[in-house]
Amino acid sequence: MTTFDDLLEEAGEFGRCQKRIIAMMCLLPLLLGSAYASIVFQGFTPDHWCRDSVVVEMRQACNWSLAESRRLTVPLVNSSGALKQSSCEQYKVNWNSTELTCDTQELDLSELPVTTCKDGWEYDYEGRKSFVTEFDLVCSEGWFVDMFQSIFNVGFLLGSFAFGFIADRFGRKLCFLVSTLLNAIAGFGIAVAPNYITILVFRAIVGFSAKGGFMSTYVLFTEIVGVKYRRTVGVTFEMLFSVGVLIPLLSYFITDWRWLQVVMTAPYILFLCYYWFIPESPRWLISQKKFAKALEITEAIAKENKRKLKNSEALTEDEEETSPPVSVLDLIRTPNIRKHTFILMFNWFISSLVYQGLIMWVGITGGNVYIDFLISGLVEFPAAFLILLTIDRVGRRIPLAASNIIAGASCLIAAAIPDSMFWFKTMVTCIGRLGITMAIQLVMFVNTELYPTYIRNLALSVCSTMCNVGGITAPFLLYRLAEIWLELPILIFGVIAVLAGGLVFLLPETKGVPLPETIDEIEFHNREKEDVVENQQMRKLLRSDLTNRKEPTTV
């Protein structure tokens, strides 16, 4: 009886066909990464202050600078121990009774009462237009900016479940095409949206469909390559996501946020043509008992790889034992499994929270956002190589714990570095970005190795949902706390990341350990180890006792 693994070995486990498919699909993680990080530039909040139409007219007539007119509009407020001009208040002044001429720059308004902005805001654009400046999403409306990223992660969360069902029910290829169509429609919808509520709706659809397309493509890749190539494919996919994080840097040349959205969406039109170039997964076809179609696709793969199938007999499903019924309660029913579940869910949450938080933090630090974003993005690339270098040498637990602790320590140190040491502060936060990138990639490896086979996929799905919860929380935590103190968000990131790293040491090491098949293997594994240690200690005591008994007879 011939299985697909048998035929794949003959057709080529990683030949020209698989490489072509991966090359064609490599744009997908790039676009997901760009959508993930685009808030830094599309949602950029420039320096802003209340608009006073009278002062604006005088500025134009008298050729005042922005700084000169701003002094006559907004009061000074205490922010983090220093006086700065307010962004959300203005002097309550009646210009009909207060004379204002081109020569009244020394006019003192500090004794006047203040009020909230009544006539909109003015912005120091720095040559860029964002949806923040277009829809005045500042001050009391600032939380709407947080929603741009949070609603994206809500879409991620819903897409994980919906497209997981679609991919298993209707196939990986159809799932990819549906997600591509939705991405194209919603992406262009954002670019032409007339109001911000419409933008949020389309942004949620982008998150919903982007996650589905990413998941179905990843599964397709792993199902058409041999077992020994799956890790390489997975790490490559994650590296391409890191490359995509840098795509929003196009905003240096494309200063309008709407046109930037068009550029990031346009490649999805190309993906719709992939219907004729990307095959369905033969493994999925076999699971649906479509053996003839699966064999046809496998033969096409072999032909493109310049190989020939020796066994072209009908494919059959692998003979497997019937798995026990699966329930979410299996993840918390027994002590060790319950411990694994809570620790991994916490790590998924913290990894996503800190990762997204550090990406968005670049946009509010006040430095050169383009240079800072480029540097912090580039440090993600060594993460994949460090993972491959360590997990087969020192195991999974120590690298995962260390990456979290390094990320947390870097955040704590960065919070204590004064702004005058800007480059040193940037370097430290980049180390934190590298650490949390490793953590968010490693937690998936650990998650898949700590659960028995029949609940492994369920455990990964349930635990990884906390990644989306972290993403939903990150914008609110970052932007709202930064208004209190700019360093407060990364200070909190540092504490919780160190805590997450410490909890990892409570998990067992999985390097060189066969994947568990039953819950009993996990629950009794630690007890068996204790028994082995106890037996070794007993043997030592017996040998010592025998030696002591023999000594008197030799005198």
C-alpha positions, 0 to 999 in steps of 0.5 A, a space after each residue: 500500500 503506497 502512502 503520500 510520503 512514499 510517493 513524495 520521496 520518489 517525486 522529490 521532497 524539495 525539488 524545483 516544483 516546491 521551490 517555485 511554489 515557495 518563491 511565488 508565495 514569498 510575497 504573502 508573509 511580506 505583505 502580512 508583515 507590512 500590514 502589521 507594522 503600517 500603523 507606525 507611518 499610516 497612524 503617525 501623530 505629528 506635533 499638534 496644537 489647537 487651531 485659532 482661526 484669528 491667529 492663523 489669519 494673522 500668521 499669514 498676513 504678518 508672515 509669522 512662523 508656526 512657533 510664533 503663532 503657537 505661543 499666542 494660542 496654547 498655554 504651557 503645561 507640566 509634562 513629566 516634570 518639564 514645561 511644554 506647550 499644550 497639545 489639547 488646550 488653548 487660551 480662552 481669549 476674545 480677540 474682539 477686546 484684545 488687540 492683535 497686530 503684527 507687532 504684538 508678539 510680546 503679548 502675555 496671555 498666561 493669566 487667561 483661562 484655558 479651554 479645550 480646542 474649539 476650532 480643530 488642530 494644526 499639525 507640524 506635518 514634516 511632509 507626511 499625511 496620516 489618517 490621524 491628521 486627516 480625521 483629527 484623531 488626537 487628544 480625546 479622539 486619540 484612542 481611535 488610533 489604538 483601535 486601528 491596530 487592535 481591530 486588526 488583531 481582532 480580525 486575526 483572532 476570528 480569521 484563525 478559527 474561520 479560515 482554519 475551518 475553511 482550509 480543512 473543509 474546502 482545501 488550502 488553495 481555495 482558502 488562499 484565493 478567498 483570503 486574497 480576494 478579501 485582502 484586495 477588496 478591504 485593502 483598497 477599501 481602506 485607501 478610499 474610505 470616506 471616514 474613520 469608522 469605515 477604515 476600521 471595518 476594512 482594517 478588521 477584514 484585512 486582519 481576518 483574511 490576512 491571517 487566513 491566507 498566511 495559515 493556509 499557505 504555511 500549511 500548504 508548504 509543510 504538506 508538499 515538502 519532506 519532513 526534514 525540510 519543514 523546519 527550514 520552510 517555517 523559519 524562512 516564512 518567519 524571516 520573510 515576515 520580518 522583511 515585510 515589517 520594513 515595507 512601510 519604510 516606503 512612506 519615506 517616498 510615499 508621504 500620503 497614507 492612502 497611496 501607501 495603502 494602495 502600494 501595499 495592497 496592489 500585489 494581491 491582484 497578482 495573487 488571484 492569477 495563482 489559481 493556474 500555478 499553485 496546486 492543491 495539497 495532495 495530503 488534503 485531497 487524500 484526507 478527503 478520499 480524492 486519491 485520483 486527483 492527489 496522484 495526478 498532482 503528485 505526478 505533476 510535481 515529479 515531472 517538474 522535479 524531473 523525477 518519475 514515480 515508480 509506484 503509481 498504484 492507488 494512494 491510501 490513507 495511513 493506517 492510524 489508531 482512532 484518536 480519543 475524543 478531543 476537548 478543550 478541557 483536556 488542556 486543563 484537566 490534569 496537573 502537568 498539562 494544565 501547567 503547560 497550558 497556562 505558562 504557554 498562554 502567558 508567553 504567547 500573550 507577552 511575546 505578542 504584547 511586547 513585540 508589537 509594543 516595541 514596533 509601535 514605540 519607535 513611532 512615538 520616541 521623537 527620533 528619526 522614525 525612518 532610521 530608528 524603524 529600519 535599525 530595529 527591523 533589521 535586528 530581527 533577521 539574526 533571530 532565525 539563525 540564532 534559533 537554528 544555532 541553539 535549539 538542537 545544541 542547548 535545547 528549547 527551554 533555555 533559549 526561550 527563557 533567555 530570549 524573554 529575559 534579555 528582551 525584558 532586561 533591555 526594556 528595563 535598561 532602556 527606560 533608565 537611559 536618558 534621552 541625551 544618550 539616544 544612540 545607546 538607548 536605541 541599541 539597547 531597545 534593538 537588543 530587546 527587539 531581537 530577544 522578543 522576536 526569538 521568543 515569539 518564534 520559539 514559543 511555537 516550537 515549544 508549544 507543539 512539543 509539549 502536548 500529546 498527538 491527539 490534542 497537539 493542534 488544539 493546544 496550539 490553536 488555543 494557546 496562540 489565541 493569546 497572541 491575538 489578545 496581546 496584539 489587541 491590548 498593545 496599542 492601548 497599553 502603549 499609547 495611553 501609558 506613554 501620555 503619562 510618561 514616555 518610558 512607562 510602557 517599556 518599563 512594564 514590557 520589561 517586567 512582564 517579559 522577565 516574568 514570562 522568561 522565568 516561568 519557562 523554567 517550569 516547563 520540561 526540556 523537549 530536546 531529544 525527547 520523543 513527541 508524547 502520544 498520550 497524556 499519561 506520558 506527560 503526567 507520569 514523566 516527572 514521576 518516572 524521573 524522580 523514581 530513577 533518581 531515587 533508585 540511583 541514590 539507593 544504589 549508592 547507599 547500598 554500595 556504601 553500606 557494603 563497603 563499610 561492612 567489608 572494612 572490619 574483616 580486612 583488619 
